[in-house]
Amino acid sequence: MKNKKQPVVILVGPTAVGKTNLSIQLAKALNAEIISGDSMQVYKGMDIGTAKISEQETEGVPHHLIDILDPADSFSTADYQGLVRNKISEIANRGKLPMIVGGTGLYIQSVLYDYTFTEEANDPAFREEMQKAAVQKGAEFLHTKLAAADPEAAKAIHPNNTRRVIRALEILHTSGKTMSQHLKEQKRELLYNAVLIGLTMDRDTLYERINQRVDLMMEAGLLPEVKQLYDRKLRGCQSIQAIGYKELYAYFDGFVTLFEAVEQLKQNSRRYAKRQLTWFRNKMPIEWFDMTPPVDMELKKKEIFTHIAGKLQL
């Protein structure tokens, strides 16, 4: 008899759409434990800028893959894939339902599908050469280089994410194939009995929520949070490429005023939300639920719970 696939619930959506609050209510109703699907919440001390859930907000629901690394550490999609798959097994062995919540699409996708990573595509000398080019000519130079060689990867990777841009170039340099080709050649079958839920919202409403969230982050102490990383002289790290950190680094470096940095943070957050929605709609079989106010949250929760229960035959 063929083994049944492990049930997993995935809750995704753009930044500020309301994933955190709904995830807690669903987790309690589903007897689930939550695994973070955010590439930056793994870092300690980066709480406000990543909208990390507080201990009080968890309402006793166990959360995983939060605060596990120092901001100086690197963290890859392959690292995330291995850690999450282990967590899924651990949670299931406790008789709980694993539930991934977040907005980092590629990370979540790597867990759900049988993706293997091209670890053999490794050339430290080439990587060092590209890192020097980034310092001398700027991040945009490398991203333009990637766009010419692998347009699809360039669209998926932000120009300021130098580490991922260099990795994509390294894969092409060593294997002769683009990162996009590597991904296309891999199987598209879901490894889990996954129910994928997406939250969406009217664009103007979402953008207004994003602007308000940034203002609240500043009130909550985002500036001193970023200053602590800046004072540690963290440079070129994956963590400080995060939206909310790189913009304030520019302020501390004296390139922009604080007002300009905050406005840039809002704009970058809105653009990121747009990219998230586009990515999720194109890459995964998601059932979407509109969260545009006014929405009866209790009814919406019941609607989504009923959908999940039906799919998993709970």
C-alpha positions in Angstrom: 0.0 0.0 0.0 1.4 3.4 -1.0 2.1 5.7 1.9 -0.1 8.7 2.2 1.5 12.1 1.9 1.9 14.2 5.0 -0.7 16.9 5.3 0.7 20.5 5.5 -1.2 23.8 5.4 0.5 26.8 3.7 -0.7 30.4 4.4 0.9 33.0 2.1 0.2 36.5 0.9 1.8 39.9 0.6 3.3 41.9 3.5 0.7 43.6 5.7 -2.3 41.6 4.4 -3.0 40.0 7.8 -1.4 36.6 7.8 -0.2 36.7 11.4 -3.5 37.2 13.2 -5.4 34.7 11.0 -2.6 32.1 11.3 -3.0 32.0 15.1 -6.8 31.5 14.9 -6.4 28.8 12.2 -3.6 27.0 14.1 -5.7 26.8 17.2 -8.7 25.5 15.3 -6.5 23.0 13.4 -4.3 21.9 16.3 -1.3 23.1 14.3 2.2 24.4 14.9 3.5 27.2 12.8 6.7 27.3 10.8 7.9 30.7 9.7 7.9 31.1 5.9 9.9 34.4 6.1 13.6 34.5 5.1 14.5 37.3 7.5 12.7 36.2 10.7 15.4 33.6 11.2 17.7 36.5 12.4 17.9 37.4 16.1 17.5 41.1 17.0 15.6 41.9 13.7 12.2 42.0 15.3 10.4 45.2 14.3 11.6 45.5 10.7 10.5 41.9 9.9 7.2 42.2 11.7 8.2 39.3 13.9 5.4 37.8 16.1 5.8 38.5 19.8 5.5 35.9 22.5 2.2 37.4 23.6 0.8 37.4 20.0 1.5 33.6 19.6 -1.3 32.9 22.2 0.6 29.7 23.1 0.8 28.4 19.5 4.4 27.0 18.9 6.4 28.8 16.3 9.5 27.5 14.6 12.5 28.9 12.6 12.3 32.3 14.3 15.5 33.8 16.0 17.8 30.9 15.1 20.7 32.8 13.5 22.9 35.8 14.1 22.5 38.6 11.6 26.0 38.0 10.4 25.2 34.5 9.3 24.2 33.5 5.8 21.0 31.5 5.1 20.2 29.8 1.8 17.0 28.4 0.3 18.7 24.9 0.6 19.2 25.6 4.3 15.6 26.5 4.7 14.4 23.5 2.8 16.3 21.0 5.0 15.3 22.7 8.3 11.6 22.9 7.4 11.3 19.4 6.2 12.8 18.2 9.5 10.3 20.4 11.4 7.4 19.1 9.4 8.3 15.5 10.5 8.8 16.6 14.1 5.5 18.4 14.3 3.7 15.5 12.6 5.3 13.0 15.1 3.8 15.0 17.9 0.3 14.5 16.4 0.1 18.2 15.3 -0.6 19.7 11.8 2.4 21.5 10.3 1.5 25.0 9.0 3.9 27.2 7.1 3.1 30.9 7.3 4.9 33.7 5.4 5.7 35.5 2.2 9.1 34.3 1.0 7.8 32.3 -2.0 11.0 30.6 -3.2 11.7 29.3 0.3 8.2 27.8 0.7 8.2 26.4 -2.9 11.6 24.6 -2.2 10.0 22.7 0.7 6.8 21.6 -1.1 8.4 20.4 -4.4 11.2 17.9 -5.0 13.8 20.6 -5.7 17.5 19.7 -5.4 20.1 22.4 -5.3 23.1 22.6 -7.5 25.7 22.4 -4.7 28.2 21.1 -7.2 28.0 24.4 -9.1 30.6 25.9 -6.9 33.5 28.2 -7.9 34.9 30.3 -4.9 37.3 32.2 -7.2 34.4 33.3 -9.5 32.3 34.2 -6.5 35.1 36.3 -5.0 35.5 38.1 -8.4 31.8 38.9 -8.5 31.9 40.2 -4.9 34.7 42.5 -5.8 32.7 43.7 -8.9 29.7 44.4 -6.6 31.9 46.6 -4.4 33.6 48.4 -7.3 30.7 48.8 -9.7 27.6 48.4 -7.6 24.8 45.9 -7.1 23.0 47.1 -10.2 25.9 46.2 -12.5 25.7 42.5 -11.4 21.9 42.4 -11.7 22.1 43.8 -15.2 24.7 41.1 -16.0 22.3 38.5 -14.7 19.3 40.0 -16.6 21.2 39.5 -19.8 22.1 35.9 -19.1 19.0 34.7 -17.2 16.1 37.2 -17.4 13.7 35.0 -15.5 16.0 34.7 -12.5 16.7 38.5 -12.6 13.0 39.2 -12.4 12.7 37.0 -9.3 15.8 38.4 -7.5 15.9 42.0 -6.2 18.9 44.0 -7.5 20.1 44.6 -3.9 20.1 41.0 -3.0 23.7 40.7 -4.2 24.3 37.2 -2.6 21.5 35.6 -4.6 22.5 37.5 -7.8 26.0 36.2 -7.5 24.8 32.7 -6.8 22.7 32.7 -9.9 25.7 33.9 -12.0 27.9 31.2 -10.3 25.4 28.4 -11.3 25.4 29.6 -14.9 29.2 30.0 -14.9 30.0 26.5 -13.5 27.1 24.4 -15.0 26.4 26.2 -18.3 22.7 26.2 -17.3 20.7 29.1 -15.8 19.1 28.8 -12.4 15.7 28.9 -14.2 16.7 25.9 -16.4 17.7 24.0 -13.3 14.4 24.6 -11.7 12.4 23.8 -14.8 14.1 20.4 -15.1 13.0 19.4 -11.7 9.8 17.6 -10.9 6.7 19.7 -10.2 4.9 17.2 -8.0 4.0 18.3 -4.5 5.8 16.2 -1.9 3.1 16.8 0.7 -0.7 16.8 0.9 -0.5 20.5 0.9 -3.4 23.0 1.1 -2.2 26.3 -0.1 -4.2 29.4 1.1 -3.4 32.9 -0.1 -4.7 36.1 1.3 -5.2 39.1 -0.9 -6.6 42.6 -0.7 -7.6 45.6 -2.8 -4.4 47.2 -3.9 -5.0 50.7 -2.6 -6.1 49.3 0.8 -3.1 47.1 1.0 -0.7 49.9 0.1 -2.3 52.2 2.8 -1.9 49.4 5.4 1.8 49.1 4.3 2.4 52.8 4.8 0.7 52.7 8.2 2.7 49.6 9.2 6.0 51.4 8.4 4.9 54.4 10.5 4.1 52.1 13.4 7.4 50.3 13.0 9.2 53.7 13.3 7.2 54.5 16.4 8.0 51.1 17.9 11.8 51.6 17.6 12.9 50.5 14.2 15.6 53.2 14.0 17.5 52.0 17.1 17.0 48.4 16.1 18.8 49.1 12.8 21.4 51.3 14.5 22.5 48.3 16.6 23.3 46.3 13.4 25.0 49.4 11.9 27.1 49.9 15.0 28.2 46.3 14.7 29.6 47.3 11.3 27.6 44.6 9.6 28.2 45.1 5.9 27.4 43.0 2.9 25.4 40.6 5.0 22.3 38.9 3.7 20.3 40.2 6.7 20.9 43.9 6.1 19.6 43.6 2.5 16.1 43.2 4.1 13.6 45.9 3.4 13.5 48.2 6.5 17.2 47.8 7.1 19.0 48.8 3.9 17.0 52.0 3.7 17.9 53.1 7.2 21.5 52.1 6.6 21.5 54.7 3.8 20.3 57.3 6.4 23.1 56.3 8.8 25.6 56.6 6.0 24.4 60.1 5.3 23.1 59.5 1.8 19.5 60.5 2.6 17.5 62.2 5.3 15.4 60.2 7.7 12.2 61.3 6.0 13.6 60.2 2.6 14.7 56.8 4.1 11.2 56.2 5.5 9.5 57.1 2.2 11.9 54.8 0.4 11.0 52.1 2.9 7.3 52.5 2.2 7.9 52.5 -1.6 10.1 49.4 -1.4 7.5 47.6 0.8 4.7 48.4 -1.7 6.8 47.1 -4.6 7.7 44.0 -2.7 4.0 43.3 -2.0 3.3 43.6 -5.7 6.1 41.2 -6.5 4.9 38.7 -3.9 1.4 38.6 -5.3 2.7 38.1 -8.9 5.1 35.4 -7.8 2.6 33.4 -5.8 -0.1 33.6 -8.6 2.4 32.3 -11.2 4.3 29.7 -9.2 1.9 27.7 -6.9 -1.7 26.3 -7.0 -3.1 28.7 -4.4 -6.7 29.2 -3.3 -7.2 32.9 -2.8 -9.3 34.6 -0.1 -10.0 38.4 -0.2 -9.3 40.2 3.0 -10.4 43.7 1.9 -12.2 45.5 4.7 -14.9 45.5 5.8 -14.5 41.8 6.3 -16.1 39.6 9.0 -13.0 38.0 10.3 -14.9 35.2 12.1 -16.8 34.3 9.0 -13.6 34.5 6.9 -11.8 32.2 9.4 -14.7 29.7 9.2 -14.6 29.8 5.4 -10.9 29.1 5.2 -11.1 26.5 8.0 -13.9 24.7 6.1 -11.8 24.8 2.9 -8.8 23.3 4.7 -10.8 20.7 6.5 -12.5 19.6 3.3 -9.2 19.3 1.4 -7.5 17.3 4.2 -10.7 15.4 5.1 -10.4 16.4 8.8 
